[in-house]
Amino acid sequence: MSVIVESLAIPAVKIITPKKFGDDRGFFSETHSRRALAEAGIDIDFVQDNHAYSAAKGTVRGLHFQTPPAAQHKLVRVVRGAILDVAVDLRVGSPTYGRHVSAVISAEAWNQILVPIGFAHGLVTLEPDTEVLYKVSGYYSPENDKGLRWDDPALAIDWPLDGAEPILSAKDLVQPLLAELPPMFHYEAESDR
């Protein structure tokens, strides 16, 4: 298999590491193979690629999600720099509702994170000049574009800011708290495989 797939503490969120083949010229890697992911039990049709550049360390993006019928799976990788990537479970009825998992995703580690539908997604850059590429399974829909407050005390996310103020968009400064969100996603046990 050309990818290694590992589940995080919330099993629906996965770390995917494509194989990388190097020689004296550099390296080659299949960074996305629908067939390899399907063989690993992940059968998602990604329809759009997004590219985000953050100039400064400590840039926080998120926590974002789209609601049905425009909900999105996200497959996130870093081509320069490093991030702490965070996924918050918003699936009503889930044993991990309101909890989060996180992982360092970096160009050096060559890993990716799969954030499925039903989760809010966010990240903080750990290095300056970080570039993040991510695939989504649904097109951008402004009317379904929603968010969750990045620093909601109920989430207890330990953002590694080392005492510095985060760099945030105006939109992310005014997102609602988890307790203010209406139910938008429902838990199905098979989605945690």
C-alpha positions as CSV (number, residue, x, y, z in Angstrom):
1,M,0.0,0.0,0.0
2,S,1.3,3.5,-0.9
3,V,-0.1,5.1,2.3
4,I,-0.1,4.5,6.0
5,V,-3.4,5.3,7.8
6,E,-3.6,5.7,11.6
7,S,-6.6,6.7,13.7
8,L,-6.3,9.4,16.3
9,A,-8.1,9.3,19.8
10,I,-11.3,10.1,18.0
11,P,-11.1,7.3,15.4
12,A,-13.0,9.1,12.6
13,V,-10.0,11.5,12.4
14,K,-7.1,9.9,10.6
15,I,-3.4,10.6,10.0
16,I,-2.4,9.6,6.5
17,T,1.3,9.3,5.5
18,P,2.1,8.7,1.8
19,K,5.2,6.9,1.0
20,K,8.1,9.0,-0.2
21,F,10.8,7.7,-2.5
22,G,14.1,9.6,-2.5
23,D,17.4,9.4,-4.3
24,D,20.3,11.8,-5.1
25,R,17.9,13.9,-7.3
26,G,15.3,14.5,-4.6
27,F,12.1,12.5,-4.0
28,F,8.8,11.3,-5.5
29,S,5.6,10.8,-3.7
30,E,1.9,10.1,-4.6
31,T,0.4,12.7,-2.3
32,H,-3.1,11.6,-3.1
33,S,-4.4,8.3,-4.5
34,R,-8.1,7.7,-4.4
35,R,-7.4,4.0,-5.0
36,A,-4.9,3.7,-2.1
37,L,-7.3,5.5,0.3
38,A,-10.2,3.3,-0.9
39,E,-8.1,0.2,-0.2
40,A,-7.6,1.6,3.3
41,G,-11.3,2.0,3.8
42,I,-11.5,5.8,2.9
43,D,-13.7,6.3,-0.2
44,I,-14.1,10.0,-0.6
45,D,-14.6,12.0,-3.8
46,F,-12.6,15.2,-3.4
47,V,-13.7,18.0,-5.7
48,Q,-11.6,21.0,-4.9
49,D,-8.1,21.8,-3.7
50,N,-7.3,24.9,-1.5
51,H,-4.0,26.5,-0.8
52,A,-3.4,28.7,2.3
53,Y,-0.2,30.7,3.0
54,S,0.5,32.1,6.4
55,A,3.4,34.5,6.7
56,A,3.7,34.5,10.5
57,K,4.1,31.8,13.2
58,G,1.0,31.9,15.5
59,T,-1.5,32.4,12.7
60,V,-4.8,30.7,13.7
61,R,-7.3,29.7,11.1
62,G,-10.6,28.2,12.3
63,L,-12.4,26.6,13.7
64,H,-14.4,26.2,10.4
65,F,-16.9,23.8,8.9
66,Q,-19.7,23.7,6.4
67,T,-23.2,22.5,7.2
68,P,-25.3,20.0,5.2
69,P,-26.1,19.7,2.4
70,A,-22.7,21.3,1.6
71,A,-20.7,19.6,4.4
72,Q,-17.1,18.8,3.6
73,H,-14.5,16.1,4.4
74,K,-11.0,17.8,4.4
75,L,-7.6,16.2,3.7
76,V,-4.9,18.6,4.9
77,R,-1.2,18.6,4.2
78,V,1.7,21.0,4.6
79,V,4.1,21.7,1.8
80,R,6.2,24.2,3.7
81,G,6.5,24.7,7.5
82,A,4.4,23.1,10.1
83,I,1.0,23.4,11.8
84,L,-0.9,22.1,14.8
85,D,-4.1,20.9,13.2
86,V,-7.3,20.5,15.4
87,A,-10.6,18.7,14.8
88,V,-13.5,19.3,17.1
89,D,-16.4,16.7,17.2
90,L,-19.7,18.4,16.5
91,R,-21.7,15.2,16.0
92,V,-24.7,15.2,18.3
93,G,-24.9,11.8,20.1
94,S,-21.2,11.1,19.7
95,P,-19.4,9.8,22.8
96,T,-16.7,12.4,22.0
97,Y,-19.1,15.4,21.2
98,G,-17.3,18.7,22.0
99,R,-13.9,17.0,22.4
100,H,-11.0,17.5,20.1
101,V,-8.0,15.8,18.7
102,S,-4.9,17.5,17.3
103,A,-1.7,16.5,15.5
104,V,1.4,18.3,14.2
105,I,1.3,18.2,10.4
106,S,4.5,19.3,8.7
107,A,6.3,19.3,5.4
108,E,9.1,17.4,7.1
109,A,6.9,14.6,8.4
110,W,5.1,14.4,5.1
111,N,1.9,13.5,6.9
112,Q,-1.7,14.5,6.3
113,I,-4.9,14.7,8.4
114,L,-8.3,13.6,7.4
115,V,-11.0,15.8,9.1
116,P,-14.4,14.2,8.3
117,I,-17.8,15.7,8.0
118,G,-19.2,16.5,11.4
119,F,-16.0,18.2,12.7
120,A,-14.9,21.8,13.0
121,H,-11.4,22.2,11.7
122,G,-8.7,24.7,12.7
123,L,-4.9,25.1,12.7
124,V,-2.1,27.3,14.1
125,T,1.1,27.8,12.3
126,L,4.2,26.6,14.1
127,E,6.7,28.2,11.7
128,P,6.7,31.3,9.6
129,D,6.0,31.0,5.8
130,T,3.8,28.0,6.2
131,E,1.8,26.7,3.2
132,V,-1.1,24.4,3.7
133,L,-2.9,22.5,0.9
134,Y,-6.2,20.8,1.5
135,K,-8.7,18.8,-0.5
136,V,-12.4,19.1,0.2
137,S,-15.3,16.9,-0.8
138,G,-17.7,19.7,-1.4
139,Y,-17.5,23.1,-3.1
140,Y,-17.4,26.3,-1.0
141,S,-20.9,27.4,-0.1
142,P,-21.1,30.8,1.6
143,E,-24.5,30.1,3.1
144,N,-23.2,26.9,4.7
145,D,-19.9,28.4,5.9
146,K,-19.9,28.3,9.7
147,G,-17.4,28.5,12.5
148,L,-16.7,27.9,16.2
149,R,-14.8,30.2,18.5
150,W,-11.1,29.1,18.5
151,D,-10.6,29.8,22.2
152,D,-13.9,28.5,23.6
153,P,-13.1,27.5,27.2
154,A,-15.4,24.5,26.9
155,L,-13.1,23.1,24.2
156,A,-9.9,23.5,26.3
157,I,-7.6,23.5,23.2
158,D,-4.0,24.0,24.1
159,W,-2.9,26.2,21.2
160,P,0.9,26.4,21.2
161,L,1.3,30.2,21.1
162,D,4.0,30.5,23.7
163,G,2.3,33.5,25.3
164,A,2.1,35.4,22.0
165,E,-1.2,36.9,20.7
166,P,-2.6,34.8,17.8
167,I,-3.1,36.3,14.4
168,L,-6.7,35.9,13.5
169,S,-9.2,37.0,10.8
170,A,-12.0,39.4,11.8
171,K,-14.4,36.6,11.1
172,D,-12.7,34.2,13.5
173,L,-12.7,36.7,16.3
174,V,-16.6,36.6,16.4
175,Q,-17.5,33.0,15.9
176,P,-20.0,31.4,18.4
177,L,-19.2,29.2,21.4
178,L,-20.0,25.5,21.2
179,A,-22.9,26.0,23.6
180,E,-24.4,28.5,21.1
181,L,-24.4,26.1,18.1
182,P,-27.6,24.4,17.1
183,P,-27.4,20.7,16.2
184,M,-26.0,20.3,12.7
185,F,-24.4,16.9,12.5
186,H,-25.6,13.5,14.0
187,Y,-23.4,10.7,15.1
188,E,-23.4,7.3,13.4
189,A,-21.3,4.7,15.1
190,E,-19.9,3.3,11.8
191,S,-18.4,6.8,11.0
192,D,-15.8,6.1,13.7
193,R,-14.2,3.2,12.0
